[in-house]
Amino acid sequence: MTQTTAESPARRQRAQIKERTLRTDQWWRYPLVTFIIFTAFLVYATWAIFDTKYFVSPYHAPFASPCLATSCPPDARLFGLAPFGDWYTLPPGLLILGLPAGFRFTCYYYRKAYYRGFWLSPPACGVNEPHKKYSGESRFPLILQNVHRYFFYAAIVVGLVLAYDAVKALIEKPAGLGTWILIVNAVLINLYTLSCHSCRHITAGRLNHFSKHPIRYRAWGFVSKLNARHSQLALISMFSVMGADLYVRLVAKGIIAFSFA
């Protein structure tokens, strides 16, 4: 029989490290760059919501599409309809931007990005965070992250609307630079949406037997490949939608000549 000896109190204690981190690399670059990029995007989106130059036929700025009130230019209304009628006179972006914004802010990639860049929770792996307590996503406001799958359905609709705007521009002005900017943006937005973890789960992620659902299995395989590029698509589509929106507004303001656009 072997005799076991109790560990000394010194050995049971955790290492006493006074430094914030022992990392020697530039770990702060990721949260800093994330903070700068996201802040610039939020500033631009806020300006775009209240900017009135969002449409020049056949181009529709993505941050203001769809336009659902009679205050919108007739050609800018989705299928010519204005279900919100005359009572709504505020910018169209206030009606719809909450849907794609909610989808992005609850996205798994964006959670990592702004948790580190804005909330410093934690700012990087192996770096102490300034928060004394951690409640996860069980309390407000982080509990709202759990509605991500519902924002996914809304994002599908928004992606289809942007695709409709791009096709409409292609029909009316096939050689226009703005047309192809809107097409590229619509493709990237929809690829980002389809690469979502919720899309992968809804497609076939909860099935027990793939062999009984071959079509859904193929769809799941396609979405899984996109899901591996979810973070890249999230970032690229953020730049594409902002760039497409800005381009249309510059054309609408006359800063870029319509004949060139």
Secondary structure, 3 states (H helix, E strand, C coil): CCCCCCCCHHHHCCCCCCCCCCCCCCCCHHHHHHHHHHHHHHHHHHHHHHCCCCEECCEECHHHCCECCCCCCHHHEHHHCCCCCCCCCCCCHHHHCHHHHHHHHCCHHHHHHHHHHCCCCCCCCCCCCCCCCCCCCCCCCHHHHHHHHHHHHHHHHHHHHHHHHHHHHHHHCCCCHHHHHHHHHHHHHHHHHHCCHHHHHHHHHCCCCHHHCHHHHHHHHHHHHHHCCHHHHHHHHHHHHHHHHHHHHHHHCCCCCCCCC
